[in-house]
Amino acid sequence: LQLGEYLIFMGHLASPPSFKVGDRVSAEATVGTEGHTGKALGDHVHYVIWENSKPVNPHGFGINVPRCSCNN
């Protein structure tokens, strides 16, 4: 997805995105559903937000991203 200078890449979608290159997508649109691959135990999605060709922390965008509860 592209939003101005931002690019958003998503992985592990259950099916191809519901849009084509060049389509306009509203903020409320569903662009895909969570899926899983390999040995994953549940559905999930990975995403990376890029700004001006550099990856940025999604927490600054007001996106509700749960913190990892992994063994730290």
All heavy atoms as TSV, in Angstrom:
chain	resi	resn	atom	element	x	y	z
A	1	LEU	N	N	0.852	-1.181	0.000
A	1	LEU	CA	C	0.000	0.000	0.000
A	1	LEU	C	C	0.888	1.232	0.000
A	1	LEU	O	O	1.927	1.227	0.647
A	1	LEU	CB	C	-0.871	0.034	1.254
A	1	LEU	CG	C	-1.888	-1.066	1.445
A	1	LEU	CD1	C	-2.532	-0.948	2.809
A	1	LEU	CD2	C	-2.927	-1.014	0.369
A	2	GLN	N	N	0.476	2.268	-0.670
A	2	GLN	CA	C	1.224	3.513	-0.667
A	2	GLN	C	C	0.311	4.629	-0.197
A	2	GLN	O	O	-0.818	4.763	-0.657
A	2	GLN	CB	C	1.762	3.839	-2.052
A	2	GLN	CG	C	2.570	5.111	-2.063
A	2	GLN	CD	C	3.246	5.364	-3.405
A	2	GLN	OE1	O	3.070	4.612	-4.354
A	2	GLN	NE2	N	4.007	6.423	-3.467
A	3	LEU	N	N	0.816	5.416	0.749
A	3	LEU	CA	C	0.095	6.579	1.252
A	3	LEU	C	C	1.083	7.733	1.287
A	3	LEU	O	O	1.905	7.837	2.200
A	3	LEU	CB	C	-0.472	6.309	2.640
A	3	LEU	CG	C	-1.188	7.454	3.330
A	3	LEU	CD1	C	-2.399	7.898	2.509
A	3	LEU	CD2	C	-1.611	7.067	4.724
A	4	GLY	N	N	1.058	8.567	0.265
A	4	GLY	CA	C	2.034	9.651	0.167
A	4	GLY	C	C	3.440	9.089	0.140
A	4	GLY	O	O	3.764	8.247	-0.693
A	5	GLU	N	N	4.275	9.536	1.081
A	5	GLU	CA	C	5.654	9.043	1.133
A	5	GLU	C	C	5.786	7.730	1.902
A	5	GLU	O	O	6.877	7.207	2.069
A	5	GLU	CB	C	6.586	10.095	1.740
A	5	GLU	CG	C	6.398	10.338	3.215
A	5	GLU	CD	C	5.383	11.430	3.563
A	5	GLU	OE1	O	4.592	11.830	2.697
A	5	GLU	OE2	O	5.402	11.876	4.709
A	6	TYR	N	N	4.667	7.176	2.375
A	6	TYR	CA	C	4.695	5.923	3.139
A	6	TYR	C	C	4.366	4.721	2.255
A	6	TYR	O	O	3.461	4.776	1.425
A	6	TYR	CB	C	3.675	5.957	4.286
A	6	TYR	CG	C	3.926	7.057	5.264
A	6	TYR	CD1	C	3.122	8.189	5.271
A	6	TYR	CD2	C	4.967	6.977	6.176
A	6	TYR	CE1	C	3.350	9.218	6.170
A	6	TYR	CE2	C	5.208	8.002	7.070
A	6	TYR	CZ	C	4.401	9.116	7.064
A	6	TYR	OH	O	4.634	10.130	7.954
A	7	LEU	N	N	5.123	3.641	2.461
A	7	LEU	CA	C	4.821	2.354	1.834
A	7	LEU	C	C	4.602	1.355	2.952
A	7	LEU	O	O	5.353	1.339	3.934
A	7	LEU	CB	C	5.989	1.883	0.964
A	7	LEU	CG	C	6.247	2.669	-0.312
A	7	LEU	CD1	C	7.514	2.152	-0.982
A	7	LEU	CD2	C	5.078	2.547	-1.261
A	8	ILE	N	N	3.583	0.520	2.836
A	8	ILE	CA	C	3.289	-0.491	3.843
A	8	ILE	C	C	3.323	-1.854	3.163
A	8	ILE	O	O	2.593	-2.084	2.200
A	8	ILE	CB	C	1.919	-0.247	4.503
A	8	ILE	CG1	C	1.870	1.144	5.112
A	8	ILE	CG2	C	1.651	-1.325	5.559
A	8	ILE	CD1	C	0.502	1.573	5.582
A	9	PHE	N	N	4.202	-2.715	3.649
A	9	PHE	CA	C	4.321	-4.072	3.134
A	9	PHE	C	C	3.720	-5.023	4.147
A	9	PHE	O	O	3.975	-4.896	5.352
A	9	PHE	CB	C	5.796	-4.425	2.903
A	9	PHE	CG	C	6.449	-3.601	1.840
A	9	PHE	CD1	C	7.075	-2.403	2.151
A	9	PHE	CD2	C	6.429	-4.017	0.515
A	9	PHE	CE1	C	7.683	-1.640	1.174
A	9	PHE	CE2	C	7.028	-3.257	-0.476
A	9	PHE	CZ	C	7.660	-2.064	-0.145
A	10	MET	N	N	2.920	-5.988	3.693
A	10	MET	CA	C	2.289	-6.953	4.597
A	10	MET	C	C	2.636	-8.364	4.162
A	10	MET	O	O	2.709	-8.648	2.968
A	10	MET	CB	C	0.775	-6.771	4.585
A	10	MET	CG	C	0.329	-5.454	5.175
A	10	MET	SD	S	-1.442	-5.238	5.085
A	10	MET	CE	C	-1.623	-4.787	3.370
A	11	GLY	N	N	2.816	-9.245	5.138
A	11	GLY	CA	C	3.114	-10.638	4.842
A	11	GLY	C	C	2.215	-11.567	5.621
A	11	GLY	O	O	1.647	-11.186	6.644
A	12	HIS	N	N	2.080	-12.780	5.162
A	12	HIS	CA	C	1.276	-13.837	5.774
A	12	HIS	C	C	-0.220	-13.595	5.642
A	12	HIS	O	O	-0.994	-14.017	6.493
A	12	HIS	CB	C	1.648	-14.066	7.249
A	12	HIS	CG	C	3.054	-14.483	7.452
A	12	HIS	ND1	N	3.517	-15.717	7.067
A	12	HIS	CD2	C	4.113	-13.828	7.973
A	12	HIS	CE1	C	4.797	-15.794	7.361
A	12	HIS	NE2	N	5.192	-14.668	7.899
A	13	LEU	N	N	-0.620	-12.936	4.568
A	13	LEU	CA	C	-2.057	-12.793	4.329
A	13	LEU	C	C	-2.617	-14.137	3.875
A	13	LEU	O	O	-1.949	-14.916	3.206
A	13	LEU	CB	C	-2.327	-11.728	3.271
A	13	LEU	CG	C	-1.938	-10.300	3.644
A	13	LEU	CD1	C	-2.205	-9.366	2.461
A	13	LEU	CD2	C	-2.693	-9.838	4.869
A	14	ALA	N	N	-3.869	-14.414	4.261
A	14	ALA	CA	C	-4.506	-15.691	3.934
A	14	ALA	C	C	-4.814	-15.816	2.445
A	14	ALA	O	O	-4.920	-16.909	1.916
A	14	ALA	CB	C	-5.784	-15.858	4.747
A	15	SER	N	N	-4.966	-14.698	1.786
A	15	SER	CA	C	-5.275	-14.704	0.361
A	15	SER	C	C	-4.641	-13.457	-0.250
A	15	SER	O	O	-4.219	-12.558	0.472
A	15	SER	CB	C	-6.789	-14.700	0.143
A	15	SER	OG	O	-7.361	-13.567	0.739
A	16	PRO	N	N	-4.587	-13.391	-1.568
A	16	PRO	CA	C	-4.040	-12.183	-2.182
A	16	PRO	C	C	-4.820	-10.945	-1.731
A	16	PRO	O	O	-5.997	-11.036	-1.380
A	16	PRO	CB	C	-4.228	-12.428	-3.679
A	16	PRO	CG	C	-4.343	-13.901	-3.823
A	16	PRO	CD	C	-5.007	-14.380	-2.559
A	17	PRO	N	N	-4.176	-9.782	-1.715
A	17	PRO	CA	C	-4.879	-8.552	-1.333
A	17	PRO	C	C	-6.138	-8.353	-2.171
A	17	PRO	O	O	-6.236	-8.838	-3.297
A	17	PRO	CB	C	-3.856	-7.452	-1.619
A	17	PRO	CG	C	-2.543	-8.141	-1.600
A	17	PRO	CD	C	-2.790	-9.530	-2.094
A	18	SER	N	N	-7.081	-7.627	-1.617
A	18	SER	CA	C	-8.368	-7.412	-2.287
A	18	SER	C	C	-8.337	-6.214	-3.236
A	18	SER	O	O	-9.368	-5.677	-3.578
A	18	SER	CB	C	-9.460	-7.213	-1.234
A	18	SER	OG	O	-9.122	-6.133	-0.391
A	19	PHE	N	N	-7.152	-5.799	-3.661
A	19	PHE	CA	C	-7.019	-4.666	-4.566
A	19	PHE	C	C	-5.885	-4.942	-5.547
A	19	PHE	O	O	-5.093	-5.852	-5.352
A	19	PHE	CB	C	-6.752	-3.381	-3.785
A	19	PHE	CG	C	-5.543	-3.473	-2.897
A	19	PHE	CD1	C	-4.294	-3.116	-3.371
A	19	PHE	CD2	C	-5.649	-3.946	-1.602
A	19	PHE	CE1	C	-3.174	-3.231	-2.570
A	19	PHE	CE2	C	-4.538	-4.055	-0.790
A	19	PHE	CZ	C	-3.296	-3.695	-1.274
A	20	LYS	N	N	-5.826	-4.133	-6.616
A	20	LYS	CA	C	-4.782	-4.245	-7.621
A	20	LYS	C	C	-3.900	-3.001	-7.563
A	20	LYS	O	O	-4.304	-1.969	-7.025
A	20	LYS	CB	C	-5.366	-4.344	-9.029
A	20	LYS	CG	C	-6.458	-5.345	-9.243
A	20	LYS	CD	C	-6.902	-5.384	-10.707
A	20	LYS	CE	C	-7.532	-4.143	-11.241
A	20	LYS	NZ	N	-8.770	-3.682	-10.714
A	21	VAL	N	N	-2.719	-3.102	-8.147
A	21	VAL	CA	C	-1.831	-1.943	-8.248
A	21	VAL	C	C	-2.577	-0.816	-8.934
A	21	VAL	O	O	-3.224	-1.024	-9.958
A	21	VAL	CB	C	-0.549	-2.305	-9.036
A	21	VAL	CG1	C	0.271	-1.054	-9.320
A	21	VAL	CG2	C	0.264	-3.338	-8.289
A	22	GLY	N	N	-2.535	0.359	-8.338
A	22	GLY	CA	C	-3.201	1.526	-8.905
A	22	GLY	C	C	-4.576	1.793	-8.334
A	22	GLY	O	O	-5.110	2.887	-8.500
A	23	ASP	N	N	-5.188	0.807	-7.642
A	23	ASP	CA	C	-6.500	1.018	-7.024
A	23	ASP	C	C	-6.386	2.004	-5.870
A	23	ASP	O	O	-5.383	2.038	-5.159
A	23	ASP	CB	C	-7.062	-0.293	-6.456
A	23	ASP	CG	C	-7.598	-1.231	-7.519
A	23	ASP	OD1	O	-7.646	-0.827	-8.704
A	23	ASP	OD2	O	-7.949	-2.366	-7.167
A	24	ARG	N	N	-7.430	2.772	-5.661
A	24	ARG	CA	C	-7.528	3.625	-4.464
A	24	ARG	C	C	-8.215	2.810	-3.384
A	24	ARG	O	O	-9.208	2.145	-3.635
A	24	ARG	CB	C	-8.308	4.897	-4.758
A	24	ARG	CG	C	-7.565	5.823	-5.681
A	24	ARG	CD	C	-8.284	7.165	-5.784
A	24	ARG	NE	N	-7.402	8.138	-6.380
A	24	ARG	CZ	C	-6.659	8.995	-5.691
A	24	ARG	NH1	N	-6.721	9.016	-4.384
A	24	ARG	NH2	N	-5.877	9.848	-6.305
A	25	VAL	N	N	-7.688	2.884	-2.169
A	25	VAL	CA	C	-8.215	2.117	-1.051
A	25	VAL	C	C	-8.564	3.087	0.068
A	25	VAL	O	O	-7.730	3.884	0.476
A	25	VAL	CB	C	-7.175	1.078	-0.555
A	25	VAL	CG1	C	-7.702	0.285	0.608
A	25	VAL	CG2	C	-6.756	0.164	-1.687
A	26	SER	N	N	-9.797	3.013	0.579
A	26	SER	CA	C	-10.197	3.901	1.668
A	26	SER	C	C	-9.597	3.418	2.984
A	26	SER	O	O	-9.194	2.251	3.116
A	26	SER	CB	C	-11.717	3.951	1.784
A	26	SER	OG	O	-12.201	2.725	2.295
A	27	ALA	N	N	-9.549	4.297	3.962
A	27	ALA	CA	C	-8.994	3.945	5.272
A	27	ALA	C	C	-9.793	2.838	5.945
A	27	ALA	O	O	-9.264	2.071	6.740
A	27	ALA	CB	C	-8.960	5.182	6.165
A	28	GLU	N	N	-11.068	2.707	5.611
A	28	GLU	CA	C	-11.930	1.705	6.244
A	28	GLU	C	C	-11.915	0.366	5.500
A	28	GLU	O	O	-12.489	-0.609	5.959
A	28	GLU	CB	C	-13.379	2.204	6.311
A	28	GLU	CG	C	-13.566	3.455	7.143
A	28	GLU	CD	C	-13.243	4.731	6.371
A	28	GLU	OE1	O	-13.223	4.722	5.119
A	28	GLU	OE2	O	-12.969	5.741	7.021
A	29	ALA	N	N	-11.264	0.299	4.361
A	29	ALA	CA	C	-11.296	-0.898	3.526
A	29	ALA	C	C	-10.530	-2.055	4.162
A	29	ALA	O	O	-9.506	-1.856	4.804
A	29	ALA	CB	C	-10.715	-0.592	2.150
A	30	THR	N	N	-11.039	-3.253	3.975
A	30	THR	CA	C	-10.302	-4.457	4.346
A	30	THR	C	C	-9.392	-4.795	3.183
A	30	THR	O	O	-9.865	-4.990	2.067
A	30	THR	CB	C	-11.268	-5.627	4.619
A	30	THR	OG1	O	-12.126	-5.267	5.704
A	30	THR	CG2	C	-10.507	-6.894	4.960
A	31	VAL	N	N	-8.096	-4.857	3.431
A	31	VAL	CA	C	-7.156	-5.114	2.339
A	31	VAL	C	C	-6.706	-6.564	2.295
A	31	VAL	O	O	-6.094	-7.003	1.340
A	31	VAL	CB	C	-5.936	-4.175	2.419
A	31	VAL	CG1	C	-6.361	-2.732	2.234
A	31	VAL	CG2	C	-5.185	-4.361	3.712
A	32	GLY	N	N	-7.000	-7.337	3.330
A	32	GLY	CA	C	-6.646	-8.743	3.368
A	32	GLY	C	C	-7.020	-9.321	4.719
A	32	GLY	O	O	-7.451	-8.602	5.612
A	33	THR	N	N	-6.862	-10.630	4.853
A	33	THR	CA	C	-7.130	-11.279	6.140
A	33	THR	C	C	-5.873	-11.996	6.612
A	33	THR	O	O	-5.049	-12.436	5.804
A	33	THR	CB	C	-8.286	-12.294	6.021
A	33	THR	OG1	O	-7.985	-13.227	4.992
A	33	THR	CG2	C	-9.597	-11.600	5.690
A	34	GLU	N	N	-5.734	-12.110	7.927
A	34	GLU	CA	C	-4.560	-12.747	8.512
A	34	GLU	C	C	-4.476	-14.208	8.094
A	34	GLU	O	O	-5.489	-14.873	7.933
A	34	GLU	CB	C	-4.623	-12.682	10.033
A	34	GLU	CG	C	-4.557	-11.287	10.585
A	34	GLU	CD	C	-4.725	-11.274	12.087
A	34	GLU	OE1	O	-5.305	-12.221	12.654
A	34	GLU	OE2	O	-4.264	-10.318	12.710
A	35	GLY	N	N	-3.273	-14.680	7.933
A	35	GLY	CA	C	-3.052	-16.079	7.609
A	35	GLY	C	C	-1.824	-16.565	8.353
A	35	GLY	O	O	-1.331	-15.903	9.256
A	36	HIS	N	N	-1.331	-17.734	7.978
A	36	HIS	CA	C	-0.101	-18.228	8.587
A	36	HIS	C	C	0.630	-19.149	7.624
A	36	HIS	O	O	0.039	-19.683	6.695
A	36	HIS	CB	C	-0.369	-18.919	9.921
A	36	HIS	CG	C	-1.211	-20.155	9.813
A	36	HIS	ND1	N	-2.582	-20.112	9.759
A	36	HIS	CD2	C	-0.869	-21.465	9.724
A	36	HIS	CE1	C	-3.055	-21.348	9.670
A	36	HIS	NE2	N	-2.032	-22.190	9.638
A	37	THR	N	N	1.906	-19.301	7.868
A	37	THR	CA	C	2.733	-20.161	7.027
A	37	THR	C	C	3.665	-20.965	7.921
A	37	THR	O	O	3.820	-20.675	9.104
A	37	THR	CB	C	3.587	-19.333	6.043
A	37	THR	OG1	O	4.404	-18.435	6.794
A	37	THR	CG2	C	2.730	-18.548	5.077
A	38	GLY	N	N	4.260	-21.972	7.355
A	38	GLY	CA	C	5.256	-22.749	8.079
A	38	GLY	C	C	4.717	-23.369	9.344
A	38	GLY	O	O	3.643	-23.952	9.351
A	39	LYS	N	N	5.440	-23.202	10.442
A	39	LYS	CA	C	5.078	-23.824	11.715
A	39	LYS	C	C	4.316	-22.881	12.641
A	39	LYS	O	O	4.203	-23.151	13.836
A	39	LYS	CB	C	6.339	-24.316	12.415
A	39	LYS	CG	C	7.041	-25.420	11.648
A	39	LYS	CD	C	8.258	-25.922	12.389
A	39	LYS	CE	C	8.936	-27.019	11.598
A	39	LYS	NZ	N	10.109	-27.546	12.295
A	40	ALA	N	N	3.794	-21.792	12.112
A	40	ALA	CA	C	3.037	-20.849	12.941
A	40	ALA	C	C	1.835	-21.554	13.559
A	40	ALA	O	O	1.177	-22.368	12.922
A	40	ALA	CB	C	2.562	-19.665	12.099
A	41	LEU	N	N	1.549	-21.235	14.809
A	41	LEU	CA	C	0.433	-21.860	15.519
A	41	LEU	C	C	-0.874	-21.109	15.359
A	41	LEU	O	O	-1.919	-21.581	15.778
A	41	LEU	CB	C	0.776	-21.996	17.007
A	41	LEU	CG	C	1.993	-22.880	17.310
A	41	LEU	CD1	C	2.277	-22.876	18.799
A	41	LEU	CD2	C	1.758	-24.292	16.801
A	42	GLY	N	N	-0.819	-19.935	14.774
A	42	GLY	CA	C	-2.050	-19.174	14.605
A	42	GLY	C	C	-1.901	-18.128	13.514
A	42	GLY	O	O	-0.798	-17.835	13.046
A	43	ASP	N	N	-3.024	-17.579	13.128
A	43	ASP	CA	C	-3.030	-16.536	12.114
A	43	ASP	C	C	-2.359	-15.282	12.658
A	43	ASP	O	O	-2.486	-14.951	13.841
A	43	ASP	CB	C	-4.462	-16.206	11.695
A	43	ASP	CG	C	-5.115	-17.345	10.933
A	43	ASP	OD1	O	-4.392	-18.266	10.514
A	43	ASP	OD2	O	-6.342	-17.303	10.766
A	44	HIS	N	N	-1.662	-14.586	11.784
A	44	HIS	CA	C	-0.993	-13.345	12.154
A	44	HIS	C	C	-0.614	-12.609	10.876
A	44	HIS	O	O	-0.736	-13.151	9.782
A	44	HIS	CB	C	0.254	-13.622	13.005
A	44	HIS	CG	C	1.299	-14.413	12.294
A	44	HIS	ND1	N	1.195	-15.781	12.088
A	44	HIS	CD2	C	2.456	-14.028	11.710
A	44	HIS	CE1	C	2.258	-16.204	11.423
A	44	HIS	NE2	N	3.038	-15.163	11.181
A	45	VAL	N	N	-0.183	-11.397	11.027
A	45	VAL	CA	C	0.277	-10.620	9.876
A	45	VAL	C	C	1.558	-9.887	10.278
A	45	VAL	O	O	1.720	-9.490	11.428
A	45	VAL	CB	C	-0.805	-9.627	9.382
A	45	VAL	CG1	C	-1.108	-8.559	10.409
A	45	VAL	CG2	C	-0.411	-9.005	8.059
A	46	HIS	N	N	2.478	-9.797	9.347
A	46	HIS	CA	C	3.688	-9.002	9.532
A	46	HIS	C	C	3.550	-7.788	8.630
A	46	HIS	O	O	3.041	-7.896	7.512
A	46	HIS	CB	C	4.930	-9.792	9.094
A	46	HIS	CG	C	5.240	-10.949	9.969
A	46	HIS	ND1	N	6.222	-10.907	10.926
A	46	HIS	CD2	C	4.707	-12.180	10.040
A	46	HIS	CE1	C	6.286	-12.074	11.538
A	46	HIS	NE2	N	5.366	-12.869	11.015
A	47	TYR	N	N	4.004	-6.644	9.098
A	47	TYR	CA	C	4.000	-5.483	8.225
A	47	TYR	C	C	5.175	-4.591	8.546
A	47	TYR	O	O	5.703	-4.599	9.662
A	47	TYR	CB	C	2.680	-4.709	8.294
A	47	TYR	CG	C	2.399	-4.083	9.625
A	47	TYR	CD1	C	2.792	-2.781	9.898
A	47	TYR	CD2	C	1.741	-4.796	10.606
A	47	TYR	CE1	C	2.534	-2.200	11.126
A	47	TYR	CE2	C	1.481	-4.226	11.836
A	47	TYR	CZ	C	1.878	-2.938	12.088
A	47	TYR	OH	O	1.629	-2.382	13.301
A	48	VAL	N	N	5.617	-3.860	7.549
A	48	VAL	CA	C	6.704	-2.900	7.685
A	48	VAL	C	C	6.227	-1.607	7.047
A	48	VAL	O	O	5.679	-1.619	5.947
A	48	VAL	CB	C	7.988	-3.383	6.977
A	48	VAL	CG1	C	9.091	-2.350	7.110
A	48	VAL	CG2	C	8.436	-4.724	7.527
A	49	ILE	N	N	6.419	-0.503	7.753
A	49	ILE	CA	C	6.082	0.814	7.211
A	49	ILE	C	C	7.394	1.500	6.842
A	49	ILE	O	O	8.322	1.554	7.654
A	49	ILE	CB	C	5.315	1.667	8.241
A	49	ILE	CG1	C	3.999	0.971	8.614
A	49	ILE	CG2	C	5.061	3.075	7.694
A	49	ILE	CD1	C	3.237	1.658	9.728
A	50	TRP	N	N	7.447	1.979	5.618
A	50	TRP	CA	C	8.624	2.695	5.134
A	50	TRP	C	C	8.248	4.152	4.889
A	50	TRP	O	O	7.177	4.442	4.365
A	50	TRP	CB	C	9.107	2.095	3.819
A	50	TRP	CG	C	9.680	0.729	3.958
A	50	TRP	CD1	C	8.990	-0.429	4.178
A	50	TRP	CD2	C	11.047	0.365	3.898
A	50	TRP	NE1	N	9.855	-1.493	4.250
A	50	TRP	CE2	C	11.133	-1.023	4.068
A	50	TRP	CE3	C	12.225	1.084	3.694
A	50	TRP	CZ2	C	12.342	-1.702	4.059
A	50	TRP	CZ3	C	13.424	0.399	3.672
A	50	TRP	CH2	C	13.472	-0.972	3.864
A	51	GLU	N	N	9.137	5.055	5.278
A	51	GLU	CA	C	8.959	6.488	5.016
A	51	GLU	C	C	10.226	6.987	4.335
A	51	GLU	O	O	11.323	6.839	4.895
A	51	GLU	CB	C	8.727	7.253	6.312
A	51	GLU	CG	C	8.582	8.745	6.113
A	51	GLU	CD	C	8.396	9.493	7.422
A	51	GLU	OE1	O	8.712	8.946	8.495
A	51	GLU	OE2	O	7.939	10.631	7.369
A	52	ASN	N	N	10.068	7.550	3.150
A	52	ASN	CA	C	11.220	8.062	2.401
A	52	ASN	C	C	12.335	7.028	2.310
A	52	ASN	O	O	13.491	7.301	2.611
A	52	ASN	CB	C	11.732	9.363	3.012
A	52	ASN	CG	C	10.686	10.457	2.976
A	52	ASN	OD1	O	9.974	10.605	1.985
A	52	ASN	ND2	N	10.555	11.188	4.056
A	53	SER	N	N	11.967	5.792	1.948
A	53	SER	CA	C	12.907	4.687	1.729
A	53	SER	C	C	13.591	4.166	2.991
A	53	SER	O	O	14.590	3.479	2.909
A	53	SER	CB	C	13.983	5.084	0.708
A	53	SER	OG	O	13.380	5.447	-0.508
A	54	LYS	N	N	13.042	4.475	4.184
A	54	LYS	CA	C	13.607	3.965	5.430
A	54	LYS	C	C	12.487	3.356	6.279
A	54	LYS	O	O	11.405	3.938	6.385
A	54	LYS	CB	C	14.275	5.091	6.232
A	54	LYS	CG	C	15.479	5.686	5.537
A	54	LYS	CD	C	16.103	6.768	6.371
A	54	LYS	CE	C	17.269	7.371	5.602
A	54	LYS	NZ	N	17.850	8.490	6.314
A	55	PRO	N	N	12.737	2.196	6.914
A	55	PRO	CA	C	11.713	1.612	7.784
A	55	PRO	C	C	11.512	2.472	9.024
A	55	PRO	O	O	12.461	3.053	9.547
A	55	PRO	CB	C	12.276	0.231	8.135
A	55	PRO	CG	C	13.743	0.349	7.928
A	55	PRO	CD	C	13.949	1.390	6.863
A	56	VAL	N	N	10.264	2.598	9.481
A	56	VAL	CA	C	9.952	3.397	10.671
A	56	VAL	C	C	9.175	2.558	11.674
A	56	VAL	O	O	8.543	1.564	11.329
A	56	VAL	CB	C	9.151	4.668	10.304
A	56	VAL	CG1	C	9.982	5.600	9.459
A	56	VAL	CG2	C	7.862	4.332	9.600
A	57	ASN	N	N	9.207	2.971	12.934
A	57	ASN	CA	C	8.509	2.280	14.003
A	57	ASN	C	C	7.006	2.537	13.884
A	57	ASN	O	O	6.567	3.687	13.901
A	57	ASN	CB	C	9.026	2.792	15.346
A	57	ASN	CG	C	8.484	2.020	16.518
A	57	ASN	OD1	O	7.407	1.441	16.449
A	57	ASN	ND2	N	9.228	2.016	17.599
A	58	PRO	N	N	6.182	1.481	13.782
A	58	PRO	CA	C	4.737	1.680	13.621
A	58	PRO	C	C	4.059	2.260	14.857
A	58	PRO	O	O	2.955	2.785	14.758
A	58	PRO	CB	C	4.209	0.277	13.316
A	58	PRO	CG	C	5.218	-0.641	13.894
A	58	PRO	CD	C	6.539	0.064	13.768
A	59	HIS	N	N	4.703	2.211	16.011
A	59	HIS	CA	C	4.074	2.733	17.228
A	59	HIS	C	C	3.839	4.238	17.147
A	59	HIS	O	O	2.969	4.761	17.825
A	59	HIS	CB	C	4.900	2.374	18.460
A	59	HIS	CG	C	4.853	0.910	18.774
A	59	HIS	ND1	N	3.783	0.327	19.404
A	59	HIS	CD2	C	5.716	-0.085	18.506
A	59	HIS	CE1	C	3.998	-0.968	19.521
A	59	HIS	NE2	N	5.162	-1.250	18.978
A	60	GLY	N	N	4.572	4.944	16.321
A	60	GLY	CA	C	4.375	6.380	16.160
A	60	GLY	C	C	3.182	6.740	15.302
A	60	GLY	O	O	2.857	7.901	15.145
A	61	PHE	N	N	2.484	5.757	14.753
A	61	PHE	CA	C	1.359	6.008	13.858
A	61	PHE	C	C	0.009	5.822	14.534
A	61	PHE	O	O	-1.015	5.884	13.888
A	61	PHE	CB	C	1.445	5.093	12.632
A	61	PHE	CG	C	2.553	5.468	11.703
A	61	PHE	CD1	C	3.843	5.018	11.929
A	61	PHE	CD2	C	2.324	6.299	10.623
A	61	PHE	CE1	C	4.881	5.370	11.084
A	61	PHE	CE2	C	3.355	6.657	9.770
A	61	PHE	CZ	C	4.634	6.194	10.010
A	62	GLY	N	N	-0.010	5.521	15.810
A	62	GLY	CA	C	-1.269	5.302	16.509
A	62	GLY	C	C	-1.912	3.986	16.164
A	62	GLY	O	O	-3.099	3.780	16.383
A	63	ILE	N	N	-1.136	3.058	15.601
A	63	ILE	CA	C	-1.648	1.734	15.274
A	63	ILE	C	C	-1.561	0.890	16.531
A	63	ILE	O	O	-0.540	0.885	17.209
A	63	ILE	CB	C	-0.823	1.091	14.135
A	63	ILE	CG1	C	-0.908	1.950	12.876
A	63	ILE	CG2	C	-1.285	-0.328	13.872
A	63	ILE	CD1	C	0.060	1.527	11.794
A	64	ASN	N	N	-2.632	0.194	16.860
A	64	ASN	CA	C	-2.642	-0.643	18.050
A	64	ASN	C	C	-1.861	-1.925	17.767
A	64	ASN	O	O	-2.388	-2.871	17.222
A	64	ASN	CB	C	-4.074	-0.964	18.472
A	64	ASN	CG	C	-4.128	-1.764	19.741
A	64	ASN	OD1	O	-3.136	-1.895	20.451
A	64	ASN	ND2	N	-5.279	-2.303	20.053
A	65	VAL	N	N	-0.588	-1.905	18.127
A	65	VAL	CA	C	0.298	-3.047	17.881
A	65	VAL	C	C	0.655	-3.659	19.231
A	65	VAL	O	O	1.281	-3.016	20.059
A	65	VAL	CB	C	1.581	-2.620	17.160
A	65	VAL	CG1	C	2.504	-3.805	16.924
A	65	VAL	CG2	C	1.249	-1.918	15.860
A	66	PRO	N	N	0.246	-4.890	19.481
A	66	PRO	CA	C	0.608	-5.502	20.764
A	66	PRO	C	C	2.096	-5.714	20.860
A	66	PRO	O	O	2.766	-6.038	19.884
A	66	PRO	CB	C	-0.137	-6.834	20.752
A	66	PRO	CG	C	-0.567	-7.073	19.358
A	66	PRO	CD	C	-0.537	-5.762	18.638
A	67	ARG	N	N	2.628	-5.516	22.044
A	67	ARG	CA	C	4.050	-5.757	22.295
A	67	ARG	C	C	4.279	-7.253	22.396
A	67	ARG	O	O	3.413	-8.001	22.837
A	67	ARG	CB	C	4.486	-5.081	23.600
A	67	ARG	CG	C	4.331	-3.587	23.568
A	67	ARG	CD	C	5.624	-2.961	23.205
A	67	ARG	NE	N	5.478	-1.513	23.233
A	67	ARG	CZ	C	6.284	-0.720	22.589
A	67	ARG	NH1	N	7.252	-1.215	21.878
A	67	ARG	NH2	N	6.112	0.571	22.635
A	68	CYS	N	N	5.431	-7.692	21.991
A	68	CYS	CA	C	5.767	-9.112	22.035
A	68	CYS	C	C	5.857	-9.583	23.475
A	68	CYS	O	O	6.435	-8.924	24.332
A	68	CYS	CB	C	7.098	-9.342	21.333
A	68	CYS	SG	S	7.638	-11.048	21.384
A	69	SER	N	N	5.237	-10.714	23.755
A	69	SER	CA	C	5.339	-11.324	25.085
A	69	SER	C	C	6.259	-12.529	25.022
A	69	SER	O	O	6.072	-13.506	25.710
A	69	SER	CB	C	3.945	-11.723	25.596
A	69	SER	OG	O	3.374	-12.643	24.692
A	70	CYS	N	N	7.260	-12.423	24.151
A	70	CYS	CA	C	8.216	-13.514	23.941
A	70	CYS	C	C	9.143	-13.647	25.152
A	70	CYS	O	O	9.141	-12.807	26.047
A	70	CYS	CB	C	9.070	-13.233	22.702
A	70	CYS	SG	S	8.098	-12.852	21.244
A	71	ASN	N	N	9.927	-14.681	25.162
A	71	ASN	CA	C	10.921	-14.856	26.225
A	71	ASN	C	C	12.028	-13.838	26.018
A	71	ASN	O	O	12.840	-13.974	25.134
A	71	ASN	CB	C	11.517	-16.273	26.179
A	71	ASN	CG	C	10.463	-17.316	26.437
A	71	ASN	OD1	O	9.516	-17.063	27.177
A	71	ASN	ND2	N	10.605	-18.466	25.840
A	72	ASN	N	N	12.054	-12.802	26.828
A	72	ASN	CA	C	13.063	-11.744	26.689
A	72	ASN	C	C	14.171	-11.944	27.687
A	72	ASN	O	O	14.021	-12.229	28.777
A	72	ASN	CB	C	12.451	-10.368	26.881
A	72	ASN	CG	C	11.467	-10.039	25.759
A	72	ASN	OD1	O	11.619	-10.544	24.648
A	72	ASN	ND2	N	10.502	-9.225	26.044
